[in-house]
Every structure is written in structure tokens, then in C-alpha cells.
Amino acid sequence: MPSIEYSPIALEDLQRIRDNISAIWGEAAAKIILKKITSDISRLKQHPVSGVDLGKIIDVQTDYRYLFSEKNYVFYYLEFDKVRIAI
């Protein structure tokens, strides 16, 4: 089973999402939404190719895939035994 690794930019994006949601709808809503996003990302451990192949959408060869979670796109790619979350 592959491990999940977040890029520094991905971690910053998650923090920004949390801050924005917290400012508008409160801390409780931010926790719920971040938990859903991180749960969706965690499912990539068992199903790493479950996201959409980005190359099929943009018509350019790429190793990136994406999934849509709570109105946010999560871009990632597979590297050996890791799922690397890019943004």
C-alpha cells in the first residue's frame, strides 16, 4: 500500500482552505470540511489511480491525476510506493 506525501504547497493550500472556511462559516465547519478532504486523500492509499487522469482532460501527456473533494481539486501523482499530493 502506498504512503501519502504532501508537498509544502499542498499543506499551505489546506491551511488556506481551513482559514477561509473558518472565517466565513466558523471553526466547526472548517474541521468538518478539512476532515472530508483529508479522508478523500487517504483513500488514495488503497485506490491510487481512482482520480481522473489529467492528461485526458488537457490533452497533454502528464503523470498527474486529480480528484474533486468539497469544491476543491486535489492534484497528485504516483511515484513508486508514494502518492504525492502536489496541490
N, C-alpha and C positions, 0 to 999 in steps of 0.2 A: 504494500500500500504506500503510495507516495506521500510525502510530507508537504505541508503548505508553507511557503515562504513569501512574506510581504516585502515589497520594495519600500524604501523610505518615503517615496512619493505616495504610494498606496496608503501607508499609515497616516500621512498628513491629510490625504483626502478623507479617510474615515473620521479623523478628528474634526475636520472642517464640516463634514456632514452632521456629526453629532452636535457641534456648536450651533450650526444653523437651525437644526430642528429644535434644540433646547431653547434657543432664543425666541422661536415662534410658538412652539407648542408645549414647551416645558421639558424638564429633565426626564420625567417618566416616559414620555413619548420617544425621546431620543434613545433611551435604553432599549425600548421595545424594537425600534427600527434597526438600531445597530446590531442587536442580537439576531434579528432576522437576516440581515446582510451577512454577518459572520457565520451564521448557520448554513446559509446557501453556499458560501465559500467552502466551509468544512465538508460539505457533501462531495466536493471535487476530489477528496481523498479516495472515495470509493468509486466515483464515476468521473475521472479526469477529462474525458472527451465529451461530457454531456453538454458543454457550452457550444455555441454556434461558431463555426469556422469563419473567422473574419474575412479571409481571402475570398470566400464565395459572395460576400456582400460588397466588397470594394473592388473586386476583380483585379486584385494584385496578390501574388503569392506571398504568404506570410505564415508564420507558425502561431500567430496569436489567435485566441478564441475569446469569446465573451459570454457572459450571462447577464441577465437583467434581474435586478433584485431591488424591490422597494423604490422604484423610479430611478434607479442608478445602474449604470453599466459597470461591470467588473471585467477588466481586460486581463488575460493571463496567457501563459504559455507553459508548455511542458518541457522539462529539462531532466533527463534521466529519471531519477526517482523523486522529483520535486515538481510541484505545481507552483509556479512563480506568479504571484499577483503583481501585475505591473501598475495599473491604475484603476 
